[in-house]
Every structure is written in structure tokens, then in C-alpha cells.
């Protein structure tokens, strides 16, 4: 079963808006691909579950170390060198903001979806466990400081 872009597009649209308005950065999106494993491409990941009667899924944002450190510096004006509690909190909050915006766009399309609080995982090669058995797609994004990745996994109950 192929993931419908109607679930991917609101995530990408919100992510681009958040980065350009809140951080004054314009990420460059790479090619979307179907993920065949659950290994994170980044070093710290925020993930949220979205659950509704007409659609269920999860969205994660996985930042490489250089990107999350750059975002902490830009957004919080703090100089950190490692992924610490502040970087983990920022990864979770960025996922929360992006998923919240995507949820609003999906609701405009008629979907009623509740979202969970973000969970954050870190470490090289950590697992991203999506909550449902749908197909997972990953989209890489590039910034001057490095790369980050979103994963979208949705299913529509039959």
C-alpha cells in the first residue's frame, strides 16, 4: 500500500513555513524515498503519533548533530557543543510545531486527528518506531549546517 501524498504534503508545507518564518532558513528538500528499515538518519529525533477515525499515523523529524546545534544557537541564542537536554527539547518542540500545523491542514481536508505529545530519541543509529503498519517515507532536507529528515507513516482504516 502506497502512502498517499495528501498526508505528506501538509507536513512538508508546515515544515517549510516554520523554517522560513521562525528561523529565517530555507531548507532544500531532497527526493522522497520509501524506508525499508527503522534506523534514524539523524542523531536526535522527535516523533508524534496522530490518531483519528479516518487516518492514523506518525511523523518524525530527525536532526543531525550539526543541524540541531545550529538550531539551538539560532532559536535560543545558546552555544552548545553536544546534543544535550536543550537540543532534545528543541527536537521535540520542532516536531510538535510541524505536526500541529500539519494536523490543522489535514483537518481542513476533513480529517479528525488527535496528536500525542512528542517523544524524543537520540544516538547514532537509534530506532524510529512508527505506531502503525503503514508505509514509511523519508524526505531529506539540506541546510548550510547539514541535513535533517522527516518520516511520515499513515494508514487509512478500511
C-alpha positions as CSV (number, residue, x, y, z in Angstrom):
1,X,0.0,0.0,0.0
2,X,1.5,3.3,-1.0
3,X,1.4,6.3,1.3
4,X,-0.9,9.0,-0.1
5,X,0.8,12.4,-0.6
6,X,-2.2,14.0,1.0
7,X,-0.6,13.1,4.3
8,X,3.0,14.0,3.3
9,X,2.2,17.4,1.7
10,X,0.8,19.1,4.8
11,X,3.9,18.0,6.8
12,X,6.3,19.4,4.2
13,X,4.3,22.6,3.8
14,X,4.2,23.2,7.5
15,X,7.9,22.4,7.9
16,X,8.9,24.8,5.2
17,X,6.7,27.6,6.7
18,X,8.2,27.0,10.2
19,X,11.7,27.2,9.0
20,X,11.3,30.2,6.8
21,X,9.2,32.3,9.2
22,X,10.6,31.2,12.6
23,X,14.2,30.6,11.8
24,X,14.7,32.5,8.5
25,X,16.2,29.4,6.9
26,X,15.1,27.8,3.7
27,X,15.7,24.0,3.7
28,X,16.2,22.3,0.4
29,X,14.2,19.1,0.1
30,X,15.7,16.0,-1.5
31,X,13.9,13.1,-3.1
32,X,11.3,11.2,-1.1
33,X,12.0,7.5,-0.6
34,X,10.3,4.6,1.0
35,X,12.1,3.5,4.1
36,X,12.9,-0.2,4.4
37,X,14.3,0.0,8.0
38,X,13.6,1.8,11.3
39,X,17.1,3.3,11.7
40,X,17.1,7.1,12.1
41,X,19.1,9.1,9.6
42,X,19.8,11.8,12.2
43,X,21.2,11.9,15.7
44,X,18.2,13.2,17.6
45,X,14.5,12.6,16.7
46,X,11.2,14.0,17.8
47,X,8.2,11.8,16.9
48,X,4.4,12.3,17.4
49,X,1.5,9.9,16.9
50,X,-1.6,11.1,15.1
51,X,-4.7,9.1,15.7
52,X,-8.2,9.5,14.3
53,X,-11.2,7.7,13.0
54,X,-10.3,8.3,9.3
55,X,-6.5,8.2,9.5
56,X,-3.7,7.1,11.8
57,X,0.0,7.7,11.6
58,X,3.1,9.3,12.9
59,X,5.6,11.9,11.9
60,X,9.2,12.2,12.9
61,X,11.8,14.8,12.4
62,X,15.4,13.6,12.8
63,X,18.2,16.1,13.0
64,X,21.9,15.5,12.6
65,X,24.1,16.9,15.4
66,X,25.4,19.9,13.4
67,X,21.8,20.9,12.5
68,X,20.3,20.7,16.0
69,X,23.3,22.6,17.5
70,X,22.8,25.3,14.8
71,X,19.1,25.5,15.5
72,X,19.7,25.9,19.3
73,X,22.1,28.7,18.6
74,X,19.7,30.4,16.2
75,X,16.5,30.0,18.1
76,X,17.6,30.0,21.7
77,X,20.8,32.0,21.4
78,X,22.7,29.3,23.4
79,X,26.1,28.0,22.5
80,X,26.1,24.2,22.9
81,X,28.6,21.7,21.6
82,X,26.8,18.4,22.1
83,X,23.2,17.1,22.0
84,X,22.0,17.8,25.5
85,X,18.7,18.3,27.2
86,X,18.2,21.6,25.4
87,X,18.8,20.1,22.0
88,X,16.5,17.2,22.8
89,X,13.7,19.6,23.9
90,X,14.2,21.6,20.7
91,X,13.9,18.5,18.6
92,X,10.7,17.5,20.3
93,X,9.2,21.0,20.1
94,X,10.1,21.4,16.4
95,X,8.3,18.1,15.8
96,X,5.3,19.3,17.9
97,X,5.1,22.6,15.9
98,X,5.3,20.9,12.5
99,X,2.9,18.1,13.3
100,X,0.4,20.6,14.9
101,X,0.4,22.6,11.7
102,X,0.0,19.5,9.5
103,X,-2.8,18.4,11.8
104,X,-4.6,21.7,11.1
105,X,-4.2,21.3,7.4
106,X,-5.4,17.7,7.5
107,X,-8.5,18.9,9.5
108,X,-9.2,21.4,6.7
109,X,-9.4,18.4,4.4
110,X,-11.9,16.7,6.7
111,X,-9.7,14.5,8.8
112,X,-10.3,14.5,12.6
113,X,-7.0,13.6,14.1
114,X,-5.7,13.8,17.7
115,X,-1.9,14.1,18.3
116,X,0.2,12.9,21.1
117,X,2.9,14.7,23.0
118,X,6.3,14.3,21.3
119,X,8.7,11.6,22.2
120,X,12.4,12.2,21.7
121,X,15.1,9.6,20.9
122,X,18.8,10.2,20.3
123,X,22.1,8.5,19.5
124,X,23.7,7.4,16.3
125,X,21.6,4.7,14.6
126,X,18.7,4.9,17.1
127,X,15.4,3.4,16.1
128,X,12.3,5.3,15.0
129,X,9.3,3.1,15.8
130,X,6.2,4.3,14.0
131,X,3.0,3.5,15.7
132,X,1.1,1.8,12.8
133,X,1.9,-0.6,10.0
134,X,1.7,1.9,7.1
135,X,4.4,2.5,4.7
136,X,7.1,5.0,5.9
137,X,8.5,7.6,3.6
138,X,11.5,9.7,4.3
139,X,12.4,13.1,2.9
140,X,15.9,14.5,3.4
141,X,16.4,18.3,3.8
142,X,19.6,20.2,3.5
143,X,20.7,23.3,5.3
144,X,24.1,25.1,5.3
145,X,24.8,23.4,8.7
146,X,23.9,19.9,7.5
147,X,21.0,17.5,6.9
148,X,17.8,16.6,8.6
149,X,15.0,14.2,7.8
150,X,11.2,13.8,8.1
151,X,9.5,10.5,8.1
152,X,5.7,10.2,7.5
153,X,3.8,7.0,8.2
154,X,0.0,6.9,7.7
155,X,-2.8,4.4,7.2
156,X,-6.4,4.9,6.5
157,X,-8.6,2.3,8.2
158,X,-10.8,0.5,5.7
